[in-house]
Amino acid sequence: MDLPQGTLAILILKALLAGPTHGYGIARWVEDTAGDIVRIEEGSLYPALRRLEDKALVRSSWGLSQNKRRARFYTITAAGRKHLRDEVDGWLRYTNAIAQVLRAAPAMA
């Protein structure tokens, strides 16, 4: 399923609330949480992480993964937490409005 514009950043920030993790861990958490309906490709994940880092919403550092491989670990910043709260509020209002329309019985003219 293709993600609507801006959604990937929100999903990444949400995944990082649990603590620092690498790109694969972020993608795995999102996919598992979404019941594998949402797939995150490396080709979109890492550029999104770079954009978030450029905006100071996440920071990164090198570390060792569980497999003892060198990996870049990402951490959400205070600015990232605020951004996530603001974005989630907006998304919930938007999706609730759309759900309300979809549940409504159409008026017959």
N, C-alpha and C positions, 0 to 999 in steps of 0.2 A: 504494500500500500504506500503510495506517495504521500509524504507529509506536507500539510499546508505550510506556506511560507512562515518562517519564524518559530515553528514548532520544535525543530531539532534543538535549538538553543535551550528552550524550556526543559526539554527532556534531559539534556545533558546536565543542566544545573540541578534538576531534581535528583538525578542519580548521585550527584556529588554531595548531597546533604548527608549521606550516610558516612562520608569520610573520603579521604584521598583514594583514588584508584586510577588505573591506566585506561587507555581508550577501549581495549577489548572488554574490560570489566564494565565500563559504562554501557557499551552496546549490548552486552549480555544481560545486564540488569533490565534495561529497557525492553528488550525482546522477551525476556522471561516474564516481566510484569505485565506486558501487553498480550501475553498468551501467544507469542510469535506472530501476531497480526502485523506488528510494526517491525520492520527490518531496517537496521542502520548499516549502510555500506561504508567501508573505510574511506572511499572516495568523497563522501560527504562529511563523515565524522571528524576527520583530522583538520580539514579546512575550517569547520565550525569551531573546533577547539582553539585553533589559532585566532579566529576572530574574537572569541570570548576572552582570550588572553590579551589581545590587543586592546580590548575595552576594559581591562582590569577586572573582569567578572570572575575569572579563574586565574590561578597561577600554577606553574608546573615546576617539577624538579625530577631529576633522575633518581631511580632506585632500582631494586631488584624485585621482579615478580615472584609469584609462588613457584614458578619453574626455574628460579635462579637466573632468569634472563634480565638483562638491562632493559628497563622500560621507563617511559616518562609518565609520572603520576601527576594527576590534576587535582586541585583543591579549590573549592568555591570560596570566594572572598566575601567580605561584608557587603560590598557593593553588589556582588552576584546574588547574595541572599535577598537584598532589597529588590533588585531587578526581578528575581523569580517571584517574589510575593506580588509585585505589581502586575506582572504578566499573567500569573495564575488567576488573580482577581478578574482581569479583563477577559481571559479565556472562559472562565466559569460563567460570567455574565453572558457572553456571546453564545456559548453552547447551550446554556439554559434557555435563552431566547429562541434559538433554532429548534430545540427540542419541543418547546411550547407550540411553535408553529406546526411542527410535524405531527404532534398529537391532536391538534385541533381538527374538528370536523369542518370541511370546506363549506362555505355558505353557497347555496345554489342561487343563481340569478334568475 
